[in-house]
């Protein structure tokens, strides 16, 4: 077990109910008071191909996967190919002999193996082999000595409301059968759940996509246009059911270009609007993002990153869209780019993105990643009391028609933020287009006015840098640390845990972490001060081209101190991986 956690991995064929079984276990663990996070590894097809569902249960909240597996459940032989490297002497391996004929054992360790005929037990007792997954849940519950009350709560929460009391009773019986079968095995090993608990009443279990959706609605979003794309689709799906309840509208567009253009149109009309997508969709949206920047229309874009190029790996994770988010679209436009590290930040940043978009009248791009977007995490309940709605310089009709006032939509304001009106407001008529324009919106090709209006637009980035809605960097570790670690997004939790692992192994706390949460505008002063106090700074990121490190180098002449720590195989960093890489570098 790693850092007071226990780690379960279930492997089998896609479409065989592996993910559903994982969801049941998560709910049972959550009801028992365990903090948890999941890691889904599934192919981009409906059936066929190997899939696995890993769960890390801890005594407190956790946000990164483990490199070790304590309980491995194999419904196919391919499971061993994926997970043998995670096993250790204390691991328990359970397999179904109907599917697993050849047990591939790892080198260097000797786990304990148990043959349990899940499908046969389910078919004999319930006439349907699909209950094999619930039998498996019972076996794991027996290994971990989970209380019956937690099992009942977990199964009821997921099954009763959807499928009724009768189906719940069958699943309870299947779970009990699994527990009974394992308990009858002579000398069967047991493992203990981690000590410590979270308060389930004050916590929630949620994915990043769900957190973004709740944050967006709480932040006043009333229009979304999107085209389904992994790993962002769940945002739009949830919006379709929840946004109308708040008086909003969800529109499925025919493609990503239509989606961003519809969202821009809604923003121009005065609605807080957004779209959700991933890298390929963001590529298609580039020209329209330029339109929003030039016309100064507020819009929010959520980019749940996945590996590219092209279709790439739709169901895996990466941080490869950083440059694209900051620089996409030809020419220079103001835009704000922020990156969330966990479900709490997904909620908070999604809500505040609409304030930033309306105050600075520009596109705001919120970056998440597949590992956050589609996995579940236990987290404290979200605080709605801190959410504000700030519409910036959106003028009322009384202000527009004040005696002696002349409304100029693109007025040369000192901070670059001009007054704004929406269609139908008396006194707010103006031109809005993608051509270069005067303060009134009329087209111009005058060189001096071109320079002046560009300067005006770009001043908004300087102004946004001091906004209370722009997330400031966060720091973890000791101020006196010799070495620094710069991270963004999902690597934050893994890096924080990594320095604890290093401390436990070496007795020293030599690392301090800086989490960059705003990428445009970039936190230049904070990063420069952080780097200046360190002998060497490691930039940990999930891409090939070291984009976060490159961004730091664009702003701070500290090239000799920066060392890239990269991973781009479609999987997120585990804390132990970061710890090993850092200890290797500083020996």
N, C-alpha and C positions, 0 to 999 in steps of 0.2 A: 504494500500500500504506500502511496505517495502523499506526504503532508497531511496525514490524518484522514485519508479517504479510502474508499473501497471502490474498485472499478470492475464493471461487468461489461462484457462484449457478447453480442448475439449475432451469429452469422448464418446466412442461408441464401436462398435464391430470391431475387426480387419478385414481388407479387405474392410471396408465400406467408405474409402476415408478420414479418419480422418487425417492421416499424410499429405496427399496432401493439405487439407484445411489449416493445420497449416503452410505449406510451403508458401502458398499464403499470409497468414496474415503476416508472417515474412518479405516477400518481400515488402509488403505495408508499414509496420512499418519502415523498413530500408530506403525506399525511402522518408519517412516523416522525417528522421533524428534521429530516435530513436536508441539508443544502445540496443542490445538485446542478450539474450541467450535462448536456448530452452531446454526442458527436455522431452524426449520421453519415454513413459512407454508402451512397446508393448510385446506381447507374442512371443515365438520362433516357430510360425507356420504362414502359409500364410493367412488362414482365420479362423475366430472363435476366441472366447476369447476376453476379454476386452482390449482395447488400449486407451491411452490418449496422448495428445500432449499439453504440457504446454509452454507458451511463457512469458518471463519476458522482458518487454520493459522499458527502463530507459532513463534518460536524458544524460547519458554518457555510456561508455563501462561497461558491467557487465559480470560476469563469473560464477555465481552460482545461483541455483534455489531458489525460495522463498517458505516459509512455508504457505503463504497466497494466496488466490485466490480472485480476484476482480470480474472477470466475469467467470462463469462456464456454459458451454454449454453441455447439457446432451442428447445424442442420445440413451442412454439405461439406465436402472435403476441402473446398476452396477456402473455407474459413481458416484452416491451418496456414495456408499460404500468406494470408493477410495478418494473422495475429500471433503466430508462433514466436516472433521476436519480442513480444510483449510479456511472454510467460516467464515464471520463476518457480523455484522449488515449492513455494507455498500455494501456488495456483491450483485451482480445481478446474478440470475440463470435463464437460458433460457432452455426450454426443448421442445421436439417434442412429442405431445400427441399420435402420432401414435405408438411410441415405449415406451413411459414412461406413465404407468398407475398408478403407485404407487410412489408418491413423498416422499422420505425419508428425513425428515427435521432434521437438526442438533440440538443438545441441547446447550443452552447457548447463542444462537444468533438468529437473525431474518432477514435473507436475503430477498431480494425482488424477487419474482418469476414471470416469464412471459411465457405463453404458446404460442409457435409459431409453426405452422404446416409446417416445412421446406419441408418435402417430398411432402405434398399436394400442396404447392405453386409451387414447381418445376414441378411436374407432370402436373398440370393444365395449366401452362404457357409455358412449354418447352417440354412436352410429355416425359420427362425422369426424374425420381426421383434423378438421380445421381447429378443433379445440386443443390440439397438441400444444399450441402456444400458451394457453392458459395452464395446462399441465406443467409446462416449463416454468411459468411464473411461480407455481406452487413449490417446485423443487428449489428455486432460488430463495423463496421465502423460508423454506426449511433450513437451508444452509445458513442463512443469516438470522434465524430465530426471530423473525418479524412477528409482532403481535397480531392476533386474529382481527382485532378491532381496526387496525390500520389497513389490513387487506380488504376488509368489508368496505371501508370508506373509499379506498382507492378504486375498487371494482365498481362500486355503486356510482361513483362520480362520473365514470367514463361510459358505463354500459347501460345503466337503468334508464336514464333520460332518453338515450338514442334508440334502444332496442327493447325496452320493457322489462318487467319483473321476471317473466319466464326465462328469458335469455340470461338475465343476471343470475338466476338460480342455477342454471346449467354451468355457467362459468365459475360460480362459487364451488360447485361440486367438482369441476375439473381441477381447480386450484387445490382443493382439499386432497384430491387423488394424488396430485404431484407431491404434496407435502408428506402424505402417508407413505408413498412409495420410497421416497428418499430416506425417511426415518427408519424404514425397515432394513436398509442396507447396513450390514454389520460393520462397525468401525467407521462409518461415514464421517468425513471431516465437517467441521463447522467453522464459520468465520464470523467475526463480530462486526456489527455496524460501528462506524466511528463514534466516539464519545462526543458529547455536545449536541445541541439542537438549535434549530431556528423555530421561531413562533409562526406556525402555519397561518394563524389568524391574522397576523400582520405582514404576511408575505404573499407572493403570488408566483406561479410557475408560468412562464411566458416566453415566446420567441421574440427575436428582434423585430421581425415584420409586424407582429401583433403590437409590440410596444410603439413602433413608428405610427401605426394606424391610430392608436389611442391618443398619442401625443398630438398628431395632426388635427384630429377632431377637437381635442381640448384647446388647441391653439387657434381655433376658429376656421379651419379649412371647411369650405362648403362646396367645393367642386374638385373632382379628380377625373382626368381622362388618362387612360392607360391602355397598353397592349400587353397581353400576358407574356411574361418572359421569366425563366428561372434565373436567379433565385428570389425575384421580387414579386412573383404572382400573388402570393398570399396577402400582400398589402391591398391590392386592388380587390381581391375576393372579399376580404373583410370589410373594405370600404363599401362595397356594393350592398352589404347587409346593414352596416352600422351608420353610414353617412346619411341616408334618408331619414333616420330617426332624429338626427340633429337638424333636419331641414335642408340637407345638402343633396347634391346630385352626383352620381357616378356614371361615367360614359365610357364604354369600351370602344376604342378607336380601331380603325382598320390597320393601322401601323403606328410606329413610334413617332413619325413625322406629324401625322394627324393628331396624335395625343398631345405633343408639346404645343402645337399650334392652337388646339382647343383650350389648353390650360392658359396659354398667353391671352387668348381672347377673353376668357373668364376673368383673368386678372385685370385686363384693361376695363372690363365692365364693372369692376369693383368687388368681385368675389375673391376671397382668399383661396387660391387654386394651386394644384400640384399635379405632378405625374410621377409614376414609379417605374423604374426600369433597371437594366443591367448594362454592362459595357457595350454590347452590340447596339442596344437601343440608344445609348448616349451618343454613340457615333453618328447615328442617323439624325439625332436632334441638334447637332452642332450648329447648323445654319440658323435654326430657329432660336437657339440660345443667343446667338448674335443679334437677332432681331429684338429680343427682349432687352438686351443690354443697350442697344442703340435707341430704341423707343422708350426705354426706362419704365418697363412694365414689370411689376413684381410677379414672380412665379417661383415655386419650390420644386426641385427635382431630387428624388431619392434614387440613388444608384447603389443597389446591392451588388457588390463586385463579385465577379467570377473570373476564372482564368481564360485568357484569350491566347492567340488572336482568333479572329473569325468566330465560329461557333465555340471553339475551345473545349472547355470542360464545364458544361452548364450546371452540374450539380456539385462542383468542388469550389474551393475558396482561394482567393488571392487579393492582393492590394495593388493591382496593376493599372488602375484608372486614375491615379493621382495626377500625373501630367495632363491627361486628357481632361479631367475636371477643371484644372486650373487654366489650361490653354486652348481648349476646344473652341472653335469658331474663328474665322479669319478676322484680322484686325484686332484692335484693342477695345475691350469692353470691361466695365466693372462687373465683378461677380464675387460672391462669397462662397467659400468651400469649407465645410466643417466635417469632422470625422468622429463617429461614435465608437466607444470602446466596449460598451455593454448595453443591456436592455434598459437600464436606468437612463443612460445618456441617449439612447434611441428615442425614448419618450420625451425627455427634456429638450433635446436638440430639435426634434420634429416640431414641437410646440413653438420654440423660439425662432425657428427658421422663417415663419410667417411674419413675425415682427421685423426681423432683419430685412426680409424681402420688401415689405411695405415702407419701412423707414428709409431705406436706401434705394428703393425703386429699381431693383435689379434681380437677376436670377440668383437663387441660393441653392447650392448643391450639397445635399447631405449624403456622405459616403458611409455605407455599412459594408459588410462582407457576408458571403454565404454562411460562414461559420457562426456568425451572430444572427443573421436573418432567419435561418431555418432550424436552428437548434433551440432547445428549451433550457431555461435557466431559472433557478429559484432566486428571487430578489425581493427586497423590501417593497411594500406597496407604494405606488407612485403618489407623490404629493401634488395634488391638483391646486392647493391653496396658493402656490407660488407662481401660477401661470397668469400672465398678463396679456392683454390685447392692446397693442400700440400700433396705430395705423399711420403714424408719421405725419407728414404734411398734407394729409388729405383734407381739403378745405370743405367747409359747409357752404350752403347756398348763401347764408348771411355774410360769410367772409368773402365769397366771390363777388357779391353785389354791394360791398361796402362802398359808400360814395368816394369817388376819386381813385379807387383801386382798379388797376388794369391787370387782368390775369394773363400771365405768360407761362405756358406749361413748362418750358425749358429755360426758365429764368436763370441768369448767371449768379447763382447763390454762392456765398463764400465757402460753404462746405460741400458744394456740388449737388445738394439735395434741393430740387425745385418744388414749388407748390404743385399739387396734383388735384385733378377733378375727374369725375367719372361721367359717362354718358347720362343724359337726361337732367343733369344739374343746370339750372338757370345760371347763366354767366360763366359756364365752364367749357364752352365750345372751343375746340382746338384741333389742330391737325396732328396725327400720329402716324408715322411711317418709318420705313427702314432706310430711307435716304438721309444723307446728312442735312441738317436743318438749322434754322434760326431759333431764337428763343420762342417764337410763336409756333414753331413746328413747320413753317414753310421751308421748302427745299432751298439749299444754297450750295454753291461750289466755290465761294469766296475763300481763298487760302487762309486769311487771318481768322475769319470766323470758324473755319474748320478746326484750326489749332485751338481756338478758345473753347469751342463746345466739347472737344475731346478732353482738354484739361479739366473742364467742369465735371464731366462724367467720371473721370478717373479720381477726382478728389474724394469721391464717395468711399473709396476703399480706405483712404487715410482716415476719414471720419469714422468708418465702421470699426477700425482697429481699437477704438476706445469705448465701443458700445458695451453696455452691461449685458446685452443679449448674446454677444460673441463669446464663446467659451474660452477662458484663459487656460494656459497650460497647467498641468498638475504635476506635482513632484512627489517622489517616494524615495525613502532611504535617508542616509546620513549626510548632512551638509559637508562634513569633512572627508567624504569619500574621494579616493584618488581617481576613480574611473567613472565615466558617465555612460548612460544608456538612453538613447532617444528612440521612442516608439510612437506608433499611432494605432488606433483601432484595437482589434482583438488581441494584439500582442501585449497590450498593457498588463492585463491580469497575469499572463504567463510570465512576463518579465518581473513583475513584483514577486511572484512566487519563486522565480529563479534565484533572486538575490537572497531569499531565505534559505534555499537549498545550498547555495554557495557558503553562506554563513554557517550552516550546520556542519558542512564538511570541512571548512577551513578555520572556523572560529573568528573570522574577520568579516566586517561589513564594508567592503571596498567599493561598492557600487551605489550610485544614486541615479534614479530614473527620472526622465522628463517625458511626459506624455503630451505630444502636440495635438491639440484638439481643433485649432483653427489653422488651415493651410493657406487660405487666401482671405483676408490678409494674414501674413505669416507673423508669428510672435518673435520678431527679430531681436529685440532688446533682451527678452528673457532667455532666448536660446544663446545669444552671444555671451551673456553673463554666465550661464550654465557651463558652456564649453570652456570659457576662460579659466575656470576653477579646477579643471580636470586635466590629468596627464594625457588621457586618451578617451575618446568617446565612441562607443559602438552604436551604430544605427541598425536596428533590427526591423526587418520588413519582409513581406511576402511578395516579392517580384524579382525578376532577373536583372532589371536595369537600375536597381538602387535608386528609385525615384525620390524617396524621402531624403536620402543622403544628398542627392543632387539638388533638391530644393534648399536644403541647409546651405550647401556650397554656393548657391546663387546669391544668398544674402549675407553670408559670413565667411570671411577669408581665413578659414581654419582647416584647410584641406589636409594638412599633415597630421592633424589629430583624429580625423574621422576614419573609422573602420566599418565597412559594411558587413552585416551578418544577414545572409539572404536564405530564403527557402521559397521554391517555386514549383513544387511537385503536386500542387493541388490540395495539400493538407496544411492545416494550421500548425503553428509552433506549439509544442508542449513545453512546460516549464523546464523539465529536465534537459531538453534539447538546448534551450537557451543557456542554461547553467553550464552544460558541457562545453559549448562553443566559447563562452566567456572565459571559463577557467583555462581552456587551451590557449587562448590569446594572451593571457596575463601571466603565464608561468614564468 
